[in-house]
Amino acid sequence: MLYTERIKALRSDHDLNQTQVARAIHVAQTTYSDYEKGKVRIPVECLIQLAKFYDVDMNYITGVSDTLSTEERRMTMSMSGRE
């Protein structure tokens, strides 16, 4: 899944609109809309803010992992013996 799809899904899952998320990460709504549409790449600082805002791992937002949180990833690795 692309990061554009992930941030849109996270916003939708939290019943938020673009303006609310944009305010939380200190960007204009139009800028945030461009992030969701993939018109503009999200700066690392904004990825960090989004991860903190949604309390998810940055790897989840960027599509590197399908695991929402660092803790969830630790538990999965522990259970599979890959610590």
C-alpha positions in Angstrom: 0.0 0.0 0.0 1.3 3.5 -0.9 1.8 6.1 1.8 -0.8 8.2 0.1 -3.4 5.4 0.7 -2.2 4.9 4.3 -2.5 8.5 5.4 -5.9 8.7 3.8 -7.1 5.5 5.5 -5.7 6.6 8.8 -7.6 9.9 8.6 -10.8 8.1 7.6 -10.4 5.5 10.3 -10.2 8.3 12.9 -13.2 10.2 11.4 -11.1 13.3 10.7 -11.2 15.7 7.8 -8.1 17.0 6.0 -8.3 20.4 7.8 -8.1 18.7 11.2 -5.1 16.6 10.3 -3.4 19.6 8.6 -3.7 21.7 11.7 -2.3 18.8 13.8 0.8 18.6 11.7 1.0 22.4 11.1 0.5 22.6 7.4 -2.2 24.1 5.2 -5.2 22.0 4.3 -4.3 22.3 0.6 -0.7 21.0 1.4 -2.1 18.1 3.3 -4.5 17.4 0.4 -1.5 17.3 -2.0 0.2 14.8 0.3 -2.8 12.5 0.1 -3.0 12.9 -3.7 0.7 12.2 -4.0 1.3 15.6 -5.7 3.9 16.5 -3.1 6.2 14.2 -1.2 5.7 14.4 2.6 8.7 15.8 4.4 10.2 13.6 7.0 9.2 16.1 9.7 5.5 15.7 8.7 5.8 11.9 8.6 7.1 12.0 12.2 4.2 14.3 13.2 1.7 12.0 11.5 3.1 8.9 13.2 2.9 10.6 16.6 -0.5 12.0 15.9 -2.0 8.6 14.9 0.3 6.7 17.4 1.6 4.4 14.7 5.0 3.4 13.4 6.5 5.5 10.6 7.2 2.2 8.8 3.5 1.6 8.7 2.7 5.0 7.1 5.5 4.7 4.5 4.4 1.2 3.6 7.5 -0.6 4.8 5.5 -2.6 7.3 1.9 -3.6 7.7 2.3 -3.4 11.4 0.6 -0.4 13.0 2.9 0.1 16.0 6.4 -0.6 17.2 5.0 -2.6 20.1 2.9 -4.7 17.8 6.0 -5.4 15.7 8.0 -6.4 18.7 5.3 -8.8 19.8 5.2 -10.4 16.3 8.9 -10.8 16.2 9.0 -12.2 19.7 6.4 -14.8 18.9 8.2 -15.8 15.7 11.6 -16.0 17.5 13.2 -13.2 15.5 14.1 -11.0 18.4 
